[in-house]
Amino acid sequence: MKRTVAIGVGILAISGTMAAQLVASHASTGSIQRPSQTAQLQNRPVAKVNGTVLTETDLLREEYSIFPYARQHGGAIPKEMEPQIRNGAMKMIIFEELVYQEAQRRKMTVPPAKLQRAETDFRKQFDTPQEYNLLLQSEFHGSQKLLRSKIERSLLIEALLKSEIDSKSAISAVEARAFYDKNPVRFQVPESFTFQTISILPPEKATPQQLKEAAKRAQDALKQAKATKTDEEFGMLAEKISDDDYRVMMGQHKPVRREQLAPQVVTALLAMKPGDVSNLIQIEQAYTVVRLNAHTPAGKQKFQDVKAQVEKELQQQKTNQLRSALDKRLMKNAKVEEL
């Protein structure tokens, strides 16, 4: 099944404002649910918000929204990340329920035509009627009415958030320029590289035979890496065969300063252009293949180059402030219990 967005508050591929809160997410690589867990725990209460029960299924869906890489891991979230992700997901589903209840208190409604378009858009996300009916049966007990009510809930949450947050968080070009002028040091950047890696690491105290096997694996990894055409293809390969910890992030490294990299890696990167895949880089007994995604020279960034980034960052700051203020207002008189 093809999915470009999670099916949730973003049940429809129509809004970036809505967060995943409705139906289990589906990806082209398969469902990201944990079937056995969902079957056993889907009705277990995890919280009550003014008497409304939120279940383990609601929580799991939000966890997958926070950690979309789970789509490439068969639904698994790294154990070391689970507590933080679960805590964030709990806060989000409580917040969304409070927003929905506030929309109801204000007697907000969804125009019938908009609701009908949303239902139609939702159905279009499925490749076949059978896939749609399977979801309808598993998630909504075959009830079109229940599905419609969930879509309406999503749209009401979207509408209230748009009114209280999105419409108030816009940043003008003048505001962005003022921030740029007042923070010159902020836009002085060192030389850095953004890249992905596939690493082949022999065991500690490897035997000669193990070293030979690692070298053979590295050559095979290089051949496969060279055959990739996009960062996504390279990332999927990294998840499958890489031994380093970045494999769970599709091999992706955030921008790394030149001085933080091994000389062998710097030499390779300087000879590449974005999109290139290196030859094998050997550091002691380890082998690495690098895909260069971006090379940023040292210097001050021009305003036009960072304008969109500054506007987005300032808008995100304002959005977070507005969202936090809304959360505090809604929580003030609410009765919330985590079970």
C-alpha positions in Angstrom: 0.0 0.0 0.0 1.4 3.4 -1.0 1.5 6.0 1.8 3.1 9.4 1.7 1.7 10.5 5.1 0.6 8.9 8.3 -3.1 8.3 8.5 -4.0 10.1 11.7 -4.8 13.7 12.6 -3.2 13.6 9.2 -5.7 10.9 8.3 -5.8 12.8 5.0 -3.0 13.9 2.8 -4.4 17.4 3.0 -2.8 19.0 6.0 0.6 19.4 7.6 -0.9 20.8 10.8 -2.6 17.6 11.8 -0.6 15.0 13.8 -1.2 11.2 13.6 -4.0 10.5 15.9 -6.7 8.5 14.1 -5.9 5.3 12.2 -2.8 3.1 12.3 -0.1 4.4 10.0 0.7 2.4 6.8 3.8 2.6 4.7 4.9 1.1 1.4 7.2 -1.2 3.3 4.3 -2.6 5.3 2.3 -1.8 8.4 4.3 -0.2 11.3 2.0 -1.6 13.9 3.0 -4.4 16.3 0.2 -6.8 15.5 0.5 -9.0 18.5 0.7 -6.1 20.9 -2.1 -4.2 19.2 -4.4 -7.3 19.4 -3.6 -7.8 23.1 -3.5 -4.2 24.3 -5.6 -2.1 22.0 -8.4 -1.6 24.5 -6.2 -1.1 27.6 -6.8 2.4 29.0 -3.7 4.5 29.4 -5.3 7.8 30.3 -8.5 9.6 31.0 -9.2 13.2 29.9 -12.3 14.6 31.5 -13.7 11.1 31.6 -12.8 10.2 28.0 -10.6 7.1 27.9 -7.5 7.0 25.7 -6.2 3.5 24.9 -2.9 1.8 24.3 -3.6 1.8 20.5 -3.9 5.6 20.6 -0.6 5.7 22.3 1.1 3.3 19.9 -0.1 5.2 16.9 1.4 8.4 18.3 4.7 6.7 19.1 5.0 5.7 15.4 4.2 9.3 14.4 7.0 10.6 16.6 9.4 7.9 15.3 8.6 7.4 11.6 11.8 5.3 11.1 9.8 2.5 12.7 8.4 2.0 9.3 11.7 0.6 8.1 12.1 -1.5 11.3 9.0 -3.6 11.2 7.3 -1.5 13.9 10.2 -1.7 16.4 11.3 1.4 18.3 14.8 1.2 19.8 14.6 0.3 23.4 16.8 3.1 24.6 14.4 5.6 22.9 11.1 4.0 24.0 10.7 5.8 27.4 11.2 9.3 25.9 9.0 8.6 22.8 6.3 7.0 25.0 6.3 10.1 27.3 6.0 12.4 24.3 3.3 10.4 22.7 1.3 10.4 26.0 1.5 14.1 26.2 0.4 14.5 22.6 -2.7 12.3 22.7 -3.8 14.1 25.9 -3.3 17.4 24.3 -5.2 16.4 21.1 -8.1 15.1 23.2 -8.2 18.4 25.1 -8.2 20.3 21.8 -11.0 18.2 20.5 -13.1 18.8 23.6 -12.4 22.5 23.4 -13.6 22.5 19.8 -16.8 20.7 21.0 -17.2 23.3 23.8 -17.0 26.1 21.3 -19.6 24.2 19.2 -17.4 24.2 16.2 -18.6 22.2 13.2 -17.2 20.8 9.9 -19.1 21.8 6.7 -20.7 18.7 5.2 -18.9 19.3 1.9 -15.5 19.5 3.6 -16.2 16.3 5.5 -17.3 14.5 2.3 -14.1 15.6 0.5 -12.0 14.4 3.5 -13.7 11.0 3.3 -13.1 10.8 -0.4 -9.4 11.8 0.0 -9.0 9.2 2.7 -10.4 6.4 0.5 -8.0 7.4 -2.3 -5.0 6.6 -0.1 -5.8 2.9 -0.5 -4.8 1.0 -3.6 -7.8 -1.4 -3.6 -11.3 -1.5 -2.1 -10.1 -4.6 -0.3 -7.4 -2.7 1.6 -9.9 0.0 2.6 -12.4 -2.6 3.8 -9.7 -4.4 5.8 -8.9 -1.2 7.6 -12.6 -0.4 8.1 -13.2 -3.8 9.7 -10.0 -3.9 11.9 -10.1 -0.3 13.1 -13.8 0.7 12.9 -15.7 -2.7 13.2 -17.0 -2.1 9.7 -18.7 1.1 10.7 -18.6 3.9 8.1 -20.3 6.1 10.7 -17.5 5.5 13.2 -14.9 6.3 10.6 -16.7 9.5 9.6 -16.8 10.6 13.2 -13.1 10.0 13.5 -12.4 12.0 10.4 -14.6 14.8 11.7 -12.7 14.7 15.0 -9.5 15.2 13.1 -10.8 18.1 11.1 -12.1 19.8 14.2 -8.7 19.5 15.9 -7.1 20.9 12.8 -9.5 23.8 12.6 -9.0 24.8 16.3 -5.2 24.5 16.0 -5.3 26.6 12.8 -7.3 29.3 14.6 -5.3 29.3 17.8 -1.8 28.6 16.5 -1.2 28.5 12.8 -2.9 31.8 12.0 -1.0 33.5 14.8 2.5 32.2 14.1 3.3 33.6 10.7 6.7 35.4 10.4 7.2 38.3 8.0 10.3 38.9 5.9 10.9 42.0 8.0 11.0 40.0 11.2 13.3 37.5 9.7 15.7 40.1 8.5 15.7 41.8 11.9 16.7 38.6 13.5 19.4 38.0 11.0 20.9 41.5 11.5 20.8 41.2 15.3 22.6 37.8 15.3 25.5 38.0 12.9 27.6 35.4 14.8 24.7 33.0 14.5 25.2 32.9 10.7 29.0 32.4 10.7 29.4 28.8 9.8 32.4 26.5 9.8 33.1 24.2 6.9 31.0 21.1 7.3 29.7 18.1 5.5 26.3 16.3 5.6 26.6 12.7 4.6 25.4 9.1 5.1 27.5 6.1 5.9 27.6 2.4 5.6 30.2 0.9 7.9 31.5 -2.7 8.1 33.1 -3.3 11.5 34.9 -6.5 12.4 34.6 -7.9 15.9 36.9 -6.7 18.7 40.1 -8.7 18.7 39.2 -10.1 15.4 41.0 -13.2 14.1 42.7 -13.1 10.7 39.8 -15.0 9.2 37.3 -12.5 10.6 39.3 -9.6 9.2 39.2 -11.3 5.8 35.5 -11.8 6.0 35.0 -8.1 7.0 37.1 -7.0 4.0 34.9 -9.2 1.7 31.7 -7.8 3.2 33.1 -4.3 2.7 33.7 -4.9 -1.0 30.2 -6.3 -1.4 28.8 -3.2 0.5 30.7 -0.9 -1.8 29.3 -2.6 -4.9 25.8 -2.3 -3.6 26.3 1.3 -2.4 27.6 2.4 -5.8 24.5 1.0 -7.4 22.2 3.3 -5.3 20.8 6.3 -7.1 19.2 8.4 -4.3 19.8 9.2 -0.6 16.8 7.0 0.2 18.1 4.0 -1.6 21.5 4.4 0.1 19.7 4.8 3.5 17.7 1.7 3.0 20.8 -0.2 2.2 22.5 1.3 5.3 19.7 0.0 7.5 20.1 -3.4 6.0 23.8 -4.0 6.0 25.6 -1.3 8.0 27.2 -2.1 11.4 27.3 1.5 12.8 24.7 3.0 15.0 23.6 5.5 12.3 21.9 2.6 10.5 18.6 3.3 12.4 18.7 6.8 10.9 19.2 5.5 7.3 22.9 6.2 7.8 22.3 9.9 8.0 24.7 12.2 9.9 23.8 15.8 10.7 26.3 18.4 9.5 29.7 17.5 10.8 32.6 20.0 11.0 35.7 19.3 9.0 37.9 19.1 12.0 35.7 16.5 13.6 36.3 14.0 10.8 39.1 11.6 10.2 41.6 12.8 7.6 40.8 9.9 5.3 37.1 10.9 5.3 37.9 14.6 4.7 40.1 13.7 1.8 37.3 11.5 0.2 34.6 14.1 0.8 36.6 17.0 -0.7 36.9 15.0 -3.9 33.2 14.4 -4.2 30.1 16.4 -5.2 26.7 16.0 -3.6 25.2 12.7 -4.5 28.5 11.0 -5.0 29.3 7.7 -3.2 32.9 7.2 -2.1 35.2 4.2 -2.5 36.0 2.2 0.6 37.6 4.3 3.4 39.6 2.2 5.8 40.2 3.5 9.3 42.2 1.0 11.3 40.3 -2.3 10.8 36.9 -0.7 10.0 35.6 0.1 6.5 33.2 2.9 5.6 31.4 4.0 2.4 30.2 7.6 2.4 27.5 9.4 0.4 27.9 13.1 0.3 24.7 15.0 0.6 26.0 18.6 1.2 29.3 20.5 1.6 29.1 23.9 3.3 32.2 26.1 3.0 33.2 28.3 6.0 31.9 31.9 6.0 28.8 34.0 6.8 25.6 32.8 5.2 23.8 35.3 3.0 20.4 36.4 4.2 18.7 35.2 1.0 20.2 31.8 1.6 18.9 31.5 5.1 15.7 33.5 4.9 13.4 30.5 4.6 15.3 28.7 7.4 15.1 31.8 9.7 11.4 32.2 9.0 10.7 28.6 9.6 12.7 28.6 12.9 11.1 31.7 14.2 7.7 30.4 13.2 8.4 27.1 15.0 9.4 29.1 18.1 6.2 31.1 18.0 4.2 27.9 17.3 5.7 26.2 20.3 5.0 29.2 22.5 1.4 29.4 21.3 1.0 25.6 21.6 2.4 25.6 25.1 0.1 28.4 26.2 -2.9 26.7 24.7 -1.9 23.4 26.5 -1.7 25.3 29.8 -5.1 26.9 29.3 -6.7 23.7 28.5 -5.0 21.8 31.3 -5.9 24.4 33.9 -9.4 23.2 34.6 -9.1 19.7 33.1 -9.1 16.4 34.9 -6.4 14.3 33.4 -5.3 10.9 34.8 -2.5 8.7 33.4 -3.3 5.1 34.2 
